[in-house]
Amino acid sequence: MLLRLLASLVIGALSGAVANKIMNGNPKGFFQNAFLGIIGGLVGGFLGDLIGIGGGWISGILLAIAGSCLEV
């Protein structure tokens, strides 16, 4: 459980950083990117469930990036 939580934080931070680069946002720190990515993962996961996409690591990362882009 702890390993999964840590993996989610790292994936959230990476997806937040990628979304920040895609959207040409202001440079943010690790914790802001992690927060952005985690919230983006929730938003992307919710939208993915609505349209029937998701279920794997790759789709989870892509949905987290897409959700983070919506927030930036």
Sine and cosine of phi, psi and omega as CSV:
sin_phi,cos_phi,sin_psi,cos_psi,sin_omega,cos_omega
0.00,0.00,-0.69,0.73,0.00,-1.00
-0.92,0.40,-0.62,0.78,0.03,-1.00
-0.90,0.43,-0.64,0.76,0.03,-1.00
-0.91,0.41,-0.62,0.78,0.04,-1.00
-0.90,0.43,-0.70,0.71,0.03,-1.00
-0.90,0.44,-0.64,0.76,0.04,-1.00
-0.90,0.45,-0.63,0.77,0.03,-1.00
-0.91,0.42,-0.62,0.78,0.04,-1.00
-0.91,0.41,-0.67,0.74,0.01,-1.00
-0.92,0.39,-0.71,0.71,0.04,-1.00
-0.89,0.45,-0.64,0.77,0.05,-1.00
-0.88,0.47,-0.68,0.73,0.01,-1.00
-0.90,0.43,-0.68,0.73,0.00,-1.00
-0.92,0.40,-0.68,0.74,0.00,-1.00
-0.93,0.36,-0.56,0.83,0.09,-1.00
-0.91,0.41,-0.65,0.76,0.02,-1.00
-0.92,0.39,-0.67,0.74,0.02,-1.00
-0.90,0.44,-0.69,0.72,0.01,-1.00
-0.89,0.45,-0.62,0.79,0.03,-1.00
-0.90,0.44,-0.65,0.76,0.04,-1.00
-0.93,0.36,-0.65,0.76,-0.01,-1.00
-0.90,0.45,-0.68,0.74,-0.08,-1.00
-1.00,0.02,0.07,1.00,-0.01,-1.00
0.80,0.60,0.70,0.71,0.03,-1.00
-0.98,0.17,0.10,-1.00,0.07,-1.00
-0.93,0.37,0.56,-0.83,0.04,-1.00
-0.87,0.50,0.73,-0.69,-0.01,-1.00
-0.85,-0.53,0.29,-0.96,0.02,-1.00
-0.99,0.12,0.04,-1.00,-0.04,-1.00
-0.85,0.52,-0.73,0.69,-0.09,-1.00
-0.94,0.35,-0.59,0.81,0.07,-1.00
-0.93,0.38,-0.65,0.76,0.06,-1.00
-0.91,0.42,-0.64,0.76,0.02,-1.00
-0.89,0.45,-0.71,0.70,0.01,-1.00
-0.89,0.46,-0.71,0.71,0.02,-1.00
-0.87,0.49,-0.68,0.73,0.00,-1.00
-0.93,0.37,-0.62,0.78,0.01,-1.00
-0.92,0.39,-0.72,0.70,0.04,-1.00
-0.91,0.42,-0.63,0.78,0.06,-1.00
-0.89,0.46,-0.60,0.80,0.06,-1.00
-0.90,0.44,-0.63,0.77,0.05,-1.00
-0.91,0.41,-0.72,0.70,0.00,-1.00
-0.91,0.42,-0.73,0.68,0.00,-1.00
-0.89,0.45,-0.64,0.77,0.04,-1.00
-0.90,0.43,-0.65,0.76,0.03,-1.00
-0.90,0.45,-0.73,0.68,0.01,-1.00
-0.92,0.39,-0.59,0.81,0.05,-1.00
-0.90,0.44,-0.64,0.76,0.05,-1.00
-0.91,0.42,-0.59,0.81,0.00,-1.00
-0.90,0.43,-0.61,0.79,-0.04,-1.00
-0.98,-0.20,0.03,1.00,0.11,-0.99
1.00,0.06,0.45,0.89,0.04,-1.00
-0.93,-0.37,0.60,-0.80,0.08,-1.00
0.71,-0.70,-0.04,-1.00,0.06,-1.00
0.90,-0.44,-0.24,0.97,-0.03,-1.00
-0.75,-0.66,0.10,-1.00,-0.01,-1.00
-0.91,0.41,-0.71,0.71,-0.05,-1.00
-0.90,0.44,-0.74,0.67,0.01,-1.00
-0.91,0.42,-0.55,0.84,0.05,-1.00
-0.90,0.43,-0.67,0.74,0.03,-1.00
-0.92,0.40,-0.71,0.71,0.01,-1.00
-0.90,0.44,-0.63,0.78,0.04,-1.00
-0.93,0.37,-0.59,0.81,0.05,-1.00
-0.91,0.42,-0.65,0.76,0.05,-1.00
-0.90,0.43,-0.70,0.71,0.01,-1.00
-0.89,0.45,-0.68,0.73,0.03,-1.00
-0.91,0.42,-0.61,0.79,0.04,-1.00
-0.92,0.38,-0.59,0.81,0.05,-1.00
-0.90,0.44,-0.56,0.83,0.04,-1.00
-0.91,0.41,-0.47,0.88,-0.05,-1.00
-1.00,0.07,-0.44,0.90,-0.06,-1.00
-0.96,0.27,0.00,0.00,0.00,0.00
